[in-house]
């Protein structure tokens, strides 16, 4: 099994920049509670999610307490019903991720939290 090229990042995205909104704005507050919270750690994971979060409708970015949040939706074409999605990027590590989830879950009240990650091994031969 060849590992050649496995360090390449994803292709550059051609997605419109999200609209910046204040945390207290109606646009952001209408996204709460969130249906799905996507957690990422590195740029590749983030960009993979970013592509889909902003694809189906309005896309907003907001900052609260030093954390950046991206709000979007899935399934916008289905009878005006859609899944509200929030995307954040956290620091790497169990402790950092746990702290981020506890902090963010209290604000966003997501129904589902998905940690999007790329698994790697310290010993690629195994």
N, C-alpha and C positions, 0 to 999 in steps of 0.2 A: 504494500500500500504506500503510495507516494504522498509525501507531505508537502511537496513543492507547491509554492504559491498559496499555502494556507494562511500566510500572514497578510495577504492583501485585504484591504478594506473594501467596503461595498462601493458601488459606483456612486458618483456625485448625484445628489438629488436635485430635481428641478421642480420644487414645490414652492408656491408663493409663501412669503414670509407671513407668519401669523400676526394678527392685529394685537397690539399691546393694550391691555385693559387693567384698570385698577382692581384690586382684590374685591373691593366693596361694590363694584359696578353691577348693574342688573344682568349684564351678559355673563359675568362669572357666577354670580349668585344663582342664576337660572340653571347652571350646570351642577348644582349641589342638591341633594347628594349625588355623587358620581356612581355610575353603574360598575365601571371597571377602572382600576388603578393599575397602570403598567409601570413597573420599576425596572430601571436599567442601571448599569454601572459604567460600561465603557461606550465610546463613541459609535462603534459598529452596532451594538445592541440598540442604542438610542436612535440611530438613523434608520434602522430597519423598522422600528415602531413608528417613528416620525412620519414615514412615508404613508402609513395607513391612517393615522389619527387625523390628519388634515385633509384626507382625500374626499370624504363624503359630505362636506358641508362647512359651516363656519368653523374657524380655527382661531383660537385665542391664546395669548401668552400672558401670564401674570406672575408677579413676585409677591411672596408673603413670608415674612420673617427670614429673609435671606435665601429662600428656596424658590427656584423657578418651576412653574407649572405650565404645561401645555394642555389645553382643553380642546377636544374635538369630538367626533362622533363616528359611529359605524352604522350601516344600514339605513341611511337617510331616505332612500327611495321607497321605503315600505310604509305606506299609509301615514305619513308624517310622524311615525314612531321611529325612534332611533335609540341607539345605545350610547349613553354619555360616557366618554372616556377621558381620563386624565393620564398624563405621561410625566414622569419625573426621572431625573438621573441622580443616583445616590453615590456615596463613597463606597469603595470596595471593602468587603469584610462583613462577617456576621453581625458584629456589634453595631457598626455604622448603619447597616441595612435595617436592623431591628429598630434602632432609634428613629430612623427616617419613617419606617412604617407606622410606628406608634404615633409619631408627631403628625404625619400626614393623614392617617386614617381618622384621627379625631376631627380634623378639619373637613375632609371630603366625604366621610362616612360611606366608603365604597362597599358595594355588595360583594365584590370579588377583587382580590389583589393577586396579580400575576407578576412573578419575578422573571423577567426575560433575560436569559443568560446564554453565554457560550461556555460550554464545559471544556476544560483542558486538563491535561494530566502533567504531573511533574516528570513522569517516566513514560515518554511516548512509545516505547517499545512494548509496553504492557497493555 
